[in-house]
Amino acid sequence: MKAGIVETKVKEDRTVGELLDDLQLSSAPILLEVGGEIFYPDQIKARTLKKGERIAIIPLIAGG
């Protein structure tokens, strides 16, 4: 995944976990913005997203 926030629109009702699996982001270090709130994916994996809902995928970048 490129660095930077990616916004996406949900194409059909599905859970956050299903969406992340489809996008191959299940194990990626990211945050999600859903409904104006920020979450770690594990906090809301079972949450159902409705068709047309917008989410933002925010990559976490760490360095040392």
Residue, then its C-alpha position, 0 to 999 in steps of 0.5 A: m500500500k502506498a503511503g497516504i490516506v485512501e478513501t473508498k466507498v463500500k460497494e455492498d453490505r459487508t463487515v470491516g473484516e470482509l472488506l479488509d480481506d478483499l483489499q488484502l489489508s487484513s494484516a497491514p498496519i492501518l487505522l480506519e476512519v468510519g463515520g468520522e471516528i478513528f479505529y484500529p481494524d481489530q476494534i471493529k472487525a465485526r462492524t457491518l458497513k452499508k453499501g455507499e458508506r465511505i471509509a478512509i484507510i490510514p496507513l501507519i508508518a514507523g521508522g527507527 
